[in-house]
Amino acid sequence: MPDDPHQLLRALAAGDERSLGTVMAPRPELGLCDPLGQALDRRTKMLVRLAALLAVGASTTSLRWAVEMASTNGAEIGALAGVLLASAPAAGTARVVDAAPRLALALGYDVGLGSWDGA
């Protein structure tokens, strides 16, 4: 597994199975993988994970888990909501509209959309 960021990205882009296996393997401590050695602190990793889940349209249950993990690692509600705001331009309007009520439910808020089921 390459320990240089450029080499790691090159290996991942090339589909190197060993590198991909290492990156995708869950870690006992919060399911994290950091082959470059603490490039990000745990709080930041959890916020990035939340952003990725929001971007792919993850379920409310997955978002709740990510919110809990980020909160446990020091992220406050403002930072958790800020993840959606920071990723909005990249994710696009449709994804933001889809993700906002899920994130609200994960944070314990009811956005009052009537028949919306949170799926």
Sine and cosine of phi, psi and omega as CSV:
sin_phi,cos_phi,sin_psi,cos_psi,sin_omega,cos_omega
0.00,0.00,0.84,-0.55,0.02,-1.00
-0.89,0.45,0.61,-0.79,0.03,-1.00
-0.96,-0.27,-0.02,1.00,0.07,-1.00
-0.99,-0.11,0.72,-0.70,-0.03,-1.00
-0.83,0.56,-0.65,0.76,-0.01,-1.00
-0.91,0.41,-0.68,0.73,0.02,-1.00
-0.91,0.41,-0.66,0.75,0.01,-1.00
-0.88,0.47,-0.74,0.67,0.01,-1.00
-0.89,0.46,-0.62,0.78,0.04,-1.00
-0.89,0.45,-0.70,0.71,0.00,-1.00
-0.90,0.44,-0.68,0.74,0.01,-1.00
-0.91,0.41,-0.68,0.73,0.02,-1.00
-0.89,0.45,-0.51,0.86,0.01,-1.00
-0.99,0.12,-0.07,1.00,0.00,-1.00
0.97,0.25,0.43,0.90,0.01,-1.00
-0.85,0.53,0.90,-0.43,-0.11,-0.99
-0.88,0.48,-0.63,0.78,-0.01,-1.00
-0.91,0.42,-0.71,0.70,0.02,-1.00
-0.90,0.43,-0.71,0.71,0.02,-1.00
-0.88,0.48,-0.67,0.74,0.02,-1.00
-0.87,0.49,-0.65,0.76,0.01,-1.00
-0.93,0.36,-0.69,0.72,-0.03,-1.00
-0.92,0.39,-0.63,0.78,-0.08,-1.00
-1.00,0.10,-0.22,0.98,-0.03,-1.00
-0.94,0.34,0.75,-0.66,0.04,-1.00
-0.93,0.38,0.52,-0.86,0.06,-1.00
-0.95,-0.31,0.61,-0.79,0.01,-1.00
-0.84,0.55,-0.64,0.77,-0.01,-1.00
-1.00,0.10,1.00,-0.06,0.07,-1.00
0.94,0.35,0.21,0.98,0.01,-1.00
0.92,0.39,0.51,0.86,-0.07,-1.00
-0.99,-0.13,0.51,-0.86,0.12,-0.99
-0.78,-0.62,0.80,-0.60,0.01,-1.00
-0.63,-0.78,0.97,0.23,-0.05,-1.00
-0.90,0.44,-0.28,0.96,0.01,-1.00
-1.00,0.01,-0.07,1.00,0.09,-1.00
0.99,0.16,0.99,0.12,0.09,-1.00
0.84,0.55,0.67,0.74,0.08,-1.00
-0.90,0.43,-0.50,0.87,0.05,-1.00
-0.77,-0.63,0.57,-0.82,0.08,-1.00
-0.97,0.26,0.24,-0.97,-0.09,-1.00
-0.87,0.50,-0.67,0.75,0.00,-1.00
-0.86,0.51,-0.73,0.68,0.00,-1.00
-0.90,0.43,-0.65,0.76,0.03,-1.00
-0.86,0.51,-0.66,0.75,-0.01,-1.00
-0.93,0.36,-0.58,0.82,0.06,-1.00
-0.93,0.37,-0.63,0.77,0.05,-1.00
-0.91,0.42,-0.65,0.76,0.03,-1.00
-0.87,0.49,-0.69,0.73,0.04,-1.00
-0.87,0.49,-0.70,0.72,0.02,-1.00
-0.86,0.51,-0.68,0.73,0.00,-1.00
-0.90,0.43,-0.67,0.74,0.01,-1.00
-0.90,0.43,-0.64,0.77,0.06,-1.00
-0.89,0.45,-0.66,0.75,-0.06,-1.00
-0.92,0.40,-0.52,0.85,-0.03,-1.00
-1.00,-0.09,0.06,1.00,0.04,-1.00
0.97,0.25,0.61,0.79,-0.02,-1.00
-0.89,0.46,0.37,-0.93,-0.01,-1.00
-0.93,0.37,0.31,-0.95,0.05,-1.00
-0.86,0.51,-0.61,0.79,0.02,-1.00
-0.88,0.48,-0.69,0.72,0.04,-1.00
-0.90,0.44,-0.65,0.76,0.03,-1.00
-0.91,0.41,-0.63,0.78,0.05,-1.00
-0.86,0.52,-0.70,0.71,0.01,-1.00
-0.88,0.47,-0.71,0.71,-0.02,-1.00
-0.91,0.41,-0.64,0.77,0.05,-1.00
-0.89,0.46,-0.70,0.71,0.01,-1.00
-0.88,0.48,-0.70,0.72,-0.01,-1.00
-0.91,0.41,-0.66,0.75,0.02,-1.00
-0.92,0.40,-0.66,0.75,0.02,-1.00
-0.89,0.45,-0.67,0.74,0.03,-1.00
-0.87,0.49,-0.48,0.88,-0.02,-1.00
-0.99,-0.16,0.33,0.94,0.17,-0.99
0.98,-0.17,0.04,1.00,0.02,-1.00
-0.99,0.16,0.75,-0.66,0.04,-1.00
-1.00,-0.06,0.21,-0.98,-0.08,-1.00
-0.84,0.55,-0.63,0.78,0.02,-1.00
-0.86,0.51,-0.66,0.75,0.02,-1.00
-0.93,0.37,-0.61,0.79,-0.01,-1.00
-0.91,0.41,-0.70,0.72,0.07,-1.00
-0.93,0.38,-0.57,0.82,0.02,-1.00
-0.88,0.48,-0.46,0.89,0.05,-1.00
-0.87,0.50,-0.70,0.71,0.02,-1.00
-0.90,0.44,-0.68,0.73,-0.01,-1.00
-0.91,0.42,-0.65,0.76,-0.02,-1.00
-0.93,0.36,-0.55,0.84,-0.05,-1.00
-1.00,-0.01,-0.15,0.99,-0.07,-1.00
-0.83,0.56,-0.75,0.67,-0.02,-1.00
-0.87,0.49,-0.55,0.84,0.00,-1.00
-0.98,0.17,-0.58,0.81,-0.08,-1.00
-0.98,0.20,-0.54,0.84,0.00,-1.00
0.99,-0.13,0.34,-0.94,-0.08,-1.00
-0.86,0.51,-0.73,0.68,-0.06,-1.00
-0.87,0.49,-0.67,0.75,-0.02,-1.00
-0.93,0.37,-0.62,0.79,0.01,-1.00
-0.91,0.42,-0.71,0.70,0.01,-1.00
-0.89,0.46,-0.62,0.79,0.02,-1.00
-0.94,0.33,-0.64,0.77,-0.11,-0.99
-0.99,0.13,-0.50,0.87,-0.10,-0.99
-0.83,0.55,-0.75,0.66,0.00,-1.00
-0.92,0.39,-0.52,0.85,0.05,-1.00
-0.91,0.41,-0.71,0.70,0.02,-1.00
-0.90,0.44,-0.65,0.76,0.04,-1.00
-0.86,0.51,-0.72,0.70,0.04,-1.00
-0.89,0.46,-0.64,0.77,0.01,-1.00
-0.90,0.44,-0.50,0.87,0.04,-1.00
-1.00,0.06,-0.06,1.00,0.03,-1.00
1.00,-0.03,0.28,0.96,0.01,-1.00
-0.96,-0.28,0.61,-0.79,0.14,-0.99
-0.98,-0.19,0.88,-0.47,-0.03,-1.00
-0.99,0.12,-0.01,1.00,0.12,-0.99
0.91,0.42,0.76,0.65,0.00,-1.00
-0.99,-0.12,0.36,0.93,0.09,-1.00
0.90,0.44,-0.97,-0.22,-0.13,-0.99
-0.99,0.12,-0.01,1.00,0.00,-1.00
-0.90,0.44,0.77,-0.63,-0.13,-0.99
-0.99,-0.16,-0.05,1.00,0.05,-1.00
0.98,0.22,0.16,0.99,-0.03,-1.00
-0.93,0.36,0.00,0.00,0.00,0.00
